Amino acid sequence: MKRYGLPTLYLLIVFGCGLATGVFGYRMYYQQTVIAHTRPSLEEWKARHIAELQKRLNLTPDQSTRILAVLDETHSEMLALMAKSQPDMERIQREQYDKVKAVLTPDQAAEYAKFHAEREKRRMQGRPPQ
């Protein structure tokens, strides 16, 4: 048994180092991948969208201009709809928060409040100022 003890220990150490390196590498890759996939601005999206349509449909300049106008009009309508529904969505989220909090113990409720605040802060980081 003594004969296999040291090689086994070395093998476990090497395995542990490999595992740690794999976990660290995966986390670094995941963070870079998530950071790389940010949402394009509206103007960037429209430019790419119209370029793809021009390429695939052979649009005339007049058609491109008219389609851009349709995209702008649709975007305005969507913003108006989202603004109109925002109060209802916020009310539903508040009700959900209150219902979840009612299920928890006082200690859990305090931790849930912290969790909710942190999550809200992360959610708001990606939004433009209003």
Backbone hydrogen bonds in HBPLUS format (Angstrom, degrees):
<---DONOR---> <-ACCEPTOR-->    atom                        ^
c    i                          cat <-CA-CA->   ^        H-A-AA   ^      H-
h    n   atom  resd res      DA  || num        DHA   H-A  angle D-A-AA Bond
n    s   type  num  typ     dist DA aas  dist angle  dist       angle   num
A0004-TYR N   A0001-MET O   3.25 MM   3  5.60 138.7  2.43 104.8 114.1     1
A0008-THR N   A0004-TYR O   3.11 MM   4  6.01 152.4  2.19 141.8 149.9     2
A0009-LEU N   A0005-GLY O   2.99 MM   4  6.19 153.4  2.07 145.9 153.4     3
A0010-TYR N   A0006-LEU O   2.96 MM   4  6.24 164.0  1.98 157.1 160.6     4
A0011-LEU N   A0007-PRO O   2.90 MM   4  6.07 158.3  1.95 146.6 152.8     5
A0012-LEU N   A0008-THR O   2.94 MM   4  6.18 155.8  2.00 149.4 155.4     6
A0013-ILE N   A0009-LEU O   2.94 MM   4  6.21 154.9  2.00 150.4 157.6     7
A0014-VAL N   A0010-TYR O   2.93 MM   4  6.18 166.1  1.94 155.2 158.3     8
A0015-PHE N   A0011-LEU O   2.92 MM   4  6.09 160.4  1.95 146.9 152.9     9
A0016-GLY N   A0012-LEU O   2.86 MM   4  6.01 160.3  1.90 146.8 152.2    10
A0017-CYS N   A0013-ILE O   2.91 MM   4  6.17 157.3  1.97 151.1 157.2    11
A0018-GLY N   A0014-VAL O   2.95 MM   4  6.16 158.4  1.99 149.3 155.4    12
A0019-LEU N   A0015-PHE O   2.89 MM   4  6.14 155.9  1.95 149.8 156.8    13
A0020-ALA N   A0016-GLY O   2.90 MM   4  6.12 163.8  1.93 150.1 154.3    14
A0021-THR N   A0017-CYS O   2.89 MM   4  6.07 160.6  1.93 149.3 154.8    15
A0022-GLY N   A0018-GLY O   2.91 MM   4  6.08 157.2  1.96 146.5 152.8    16
A0023-VAL N   A0019-LEU O   2.94 MM   4  6.19 162.8  1.97 155.0 159.0    17
A0024-PHE N   A0020-ALA O   2.95 MM   4  6.08 168.3  1.96 151.2 154.9    18
A0025-GLY N   A0021-THR O   2.83 MM   4  5.90 162.9  1.85 148.4 154.0    19
A0026-TYR N   A0022-GLY O   2.92 MM   4  6.01 158.3  1.97 146.0 151.8    20
A0027-ARG N   A0023-VAL O   3.02 MM   4  6.23 163.4  2.05 151.0 155.2    21
A0028-MET N   A0024-PHE O   3.00 MM   4  6.25 158.5  2.04 151.1 156.9    22
A0029-TYR N   A0025-GLY O   2.93 MM   4  6.11 162.6  1.96 149.9 154.9    23
A0030-TYR N   A0026-TYR O   2.83 MM   4  6.01 163.6  1.86 154.3 158.9    24
A0031-GLN N   A0027-ARG O   3.00 MM   4  6.15 162.6  2.03 147.7 151.8    25
A0032-GLN N   A0028-MET O   3.07 MM   4  6.29 164.3  2.10 150.9 154.8    26
A0033-THR N   A0029-TYR O   2.92 MM   4  6.09 155.8  1.98 151.3 158.5    27
A0034-VAL N   A0030-TYR O   2.98 MM   4  6.17 163.4  2.01 154.1 157.6    28
A0035-ILE N   A0031-GLN O   3.02 MM   4  6.16 163.7  2.05 149.9 154.6    29
A0036-ALA N   A0032-GLN O   2.96 MM   4  6.05 149.5  2.06 142.5 150.7    30
A0037-HIS N   A0034-VAL O   3.25 MM   3  5.43 145.9  2.37 102.0 111.2    31
A0045-TRP N   A0041-SER O   2.91 MM   4  6.15 163.7  1.94 155.2 159.8    32
A0046-LYS N   A0042-LEU O   2.86 MM   4  6.10 164.7  1.89 153.6 157.6    33
A0047-ALA N   A0043-GLU O   2.97 MM   4  6.12 161.9  2.01 147.5 152.4    34
A0048-ARG N   A0044-GLU O   2.99 MM   4  6.22 165.3  2.01 152.6 156.3    35
A0049-HIS N   A0045-TRP O   2.80 MM   4  5.93 162.7  1.83 153.8 159.6    36
A0050-ILE N   A0046-LYS O   2.84 MM   4  5.95 173.0  1.85 155.9 157.6    37
A0051-ALA N   A0047-ALA O   2.99 MM   4  6.02 151.4  2.07 140.5 149.0    38
A0052-GLU N   A0048-ARG O   2.96 MM   4  6.16 155.5  2.02 147.6 153.6    39
A0053-LEU N   A0049-HIS O   2.98 MM   4  6.28 158.7  2.02 149.5 155.7    40
A0054-GLN N   A0050-ILE O   2.81 MM   4  5.98 157.7  1.86 146.5 153.0    41
A0055-LYS N   A0051-ALA O   2.98 MM   4  6.15 155.9  2.04 143.7 150.1    42
A0056-ARG N   A0052-GLU O   2.91 MM   4  6.08 167.5  1.93 153.0 156.3    43
A0057-LEU N   A0053-LEU O   2.74 MM   4  5.52 157.3  1.79 148.6 155.0    44
A0058-ASN N   A0054-GLN O   2.92 MM   4  4.94 127.1  2.21 126.8 133.3    45
A0064-SER N   A0060-THR O   2.97 MM   4  6.28 160.3  2.01 156.3 161.7    46
A0065-THR N   A0061-PRO O   3.01 MM   4  6.25 160.2  2.05 148.6 153.2    47
A0066-ARG N   A0062-ASP O   2.97 MM   4  6.21 160.8  2.01 149.9 155.2    48
A0067-ILE N   A0063-GLN O   2.83 MM   4  6.01 156.6  1.88 152.2 158.7    49
A0068-LEU N   A0064-SER O   2.92 MM   4  6.13 156.3  1.98 148.0 154.5    50
A0069-ALA N   A0065-THR O   3.07 MM   4  6.35 149.3  2.16 142.3 150.5    51
A0070-VAL N   A0066-ARG O   3.03 MM   4  6.37 150.1  2.12 142.5 150.5    52
A0071-LEU N   A0067-ILE O   2.88 MM   4  6.22 158.1  1.93 152.7 158.4    53
A0072-ASP N   A0068-LEU O   2.93 MM   4  6.20 158.8  1.98 148.7 154.2    54
A0073-GLU N   A0069-ALA O   2.92 MM   4  6.13 161.0  1.95 149.4 154.7    55
A0074-THR N   A0070-VAL O   2.87 MM   4  6.04 164.0  1.89 153.8 158.1    56
A0075-HIS N   A0071-LEU O   2.91 MM   4  6.06 157.9  1.96 147.0 153.3    57
A0076-SER N   A0072-ASP O   3.00 MM   4  6.26 157.6  2.05 148.0 153.6    58
A0077-GLU N   A0073-GLU O   3.00 MM   4  6.31 157.0  2.06 149.0 155.2    59
A0078-MET N   A0074-THR O   2.88 MM   4  6.14 157.2  1.94 152.0 158.3    60
A0079-LEU N   A0075-HIS O   2.94 MM   4  6.19 160.1  1.98 151.6 156.6    61
A0080-ALA N   A0076-SER O   3.02 MM   4  6.24 157.6  2.07 146.8 152.7    62
A0081-LEU N   A0077-GLU O   2.95 MM   4  6.19 157.4  2.01 148.1 154.2    63
A0082-MET N   A0078-MET O   2.87 MM   4  6.10 161.6  1.91 152.9 157.9    64
A0083-ALA N   A0079-LEU O   2.90 MM   4  6.07 157.9  1.95 148.1 154.3    65
A0084-LYS N   A0080-ALA O   2.96 MM   4  6.13 151.1  2.04 143.5 151.6    66
A0085-SER N   A0081-LEU O   2.97 MM   4  6.20 148.2  2.07 146.8 155.0    67
A0086-GLN N   A0082-MET O   2.91 MM   4  5.83 122.5  2.24 141.6 155.3    68
A0089-MET N   A0085-SER O   3.01 MM   4  6.28 161.1  2.05 158.3 164.3    69
A0090-GLU N   A0086-GLN O   2.91 MM   4  6.13 162.4  1.94 159.7 164.1    70
A0091-ARG N   A0087-PRO O   2.95 MM   4  6.15 154.3  2.02 144.7 151.8    71
A0092-ILE N   A0088-ASP O   2.98 MM   4  6.23 160.7  2.02 151.2 155.7    72
A0093-GLN N   A0089-MET O   2.97 MM   4  6.23 156.5  2.03 147.9 154.4    73
A0094-ARG N   A0090-GLU O   2.91 MM   4  6.16 156.6  1.96 148.9 155.1    74
A0095-GLU N   A0091-ARG O   2.93 MM   4  6.18 158.6  1.97 150.4 156.4    75
A0096-GLN N   A0092-ILE O   2.95 MM   4  6.19 154.6  2.01 145.9 152.9    76
A0097-TYR N   A0093-GLN O   2.96 MM   4  6.20 161.9  1.99 149.3 153.9    77
A0098-ASP N   A0094-ARG O   2.91 MM   4  6.18 164.4  1.94 152.8 156.7    78
A0099-LYS N   A0095-GLU O   2.89 MM   4  6.09 158.2  1.94 150.0 156.0    79
A0100-VAL N   A0096-GLN O   2.93 MM   4  6.12 162.7  1.96 156.5 160.6    80
A0101-LYS N   A0097-TYR O   2.93 MM   4  6.07 164.3  1.95 151.4 156.4    81
A0102-ALA N   A0098-ASP O   2.99 MM   4  6.15 143.5  2.13 141.4 150.5    82
A0103-VAL N   A0100-VAL O   3.08 MM   3  5.42 144.6  2.21 107.4 117.3    83
A0104-LEU N   A0101-LYS O   3.18 MM   3  5.32 143.1  2.32 102.2 112.2    84
A0109-ALA N   A0105-THR O   2.74 MM   4  5.91 154.3  1.80 157.5 166.0    85
A0110-ALA N   A0106-PRO O   3.05 MM   4  6.26 151.4  2.13 144.2 150.2    86
A0111-GLU N   A0107-ASP O   3.15 MM   4  6.46 159.6  2.19 146.6 151.8    87
A0112-TYR N   A0108-GLN O   2.74 MM   4  5.93 151.0  1.82 148.0 157.3    88
A0113-ALA N   A0109-ALA O   2.92 MM   4  6.10 148.5  2.02 142.2 150.0    89
A0114-LYS N   A0110-ALA O   3.18 MM   4  6.51 153.9  2.25 142.9 149.0    90
A0115-PHE N   A0111-GLU O   2.87 MM   4  6.14 163.8  1.90 150.7 155.4    91
A0116-HIS N   A0112-TYR O   2.78 MM   4  5.94 161.5  1.82 151.0 155.8    92
A0117-ALA N   A0113-ALA O   2.98 MM   4  6.14 157.8  2.03 145.2 151.0    93
A0118-GLU N   A0114-LYS O   2.94 MM   4  6.19 162.7  1.97 156.1 160.5    94
A0119-ARG N   A0115-PHE O   2.95 MM   4  6.14 160.0  1.99 149.3 155.3    95
A0120-GLU N   A0116-HIS O   2.92 MM   4  6.07 156.5  1.97 147.4 153.9    96
A0121-LYS N   A0117-ALA O   2.94 MM   4  6.14 153.8  2.01 145.5 152.6    97
A0122-ARG N   A0118-GLU O   2.99 MM   4  6.30 160.6  2.03 150.7 155.0    98
A0123-ARG N   A0119-ARG O   2.94 MM   4  6.15 155.8  2.00 146.1 153.3    99
A0124-MET N   A0120-GLU O   2.98 MM   4  6.16 150.2  2.07 146.1 153.3   100
A0125-GLN N   A0121-LYS O   3.17 MM   4  6.32 127.2  2.46 140.2 152.9   101
A0125-GLN N   A0122-ARG O   3.30 MM   3  5.28 141.4  2.46  95.7 106.2   102
A0127-ARG N   A0124-MET O   3.21 MM   3  5.34 159.0  2.25 106.0 112.4   103
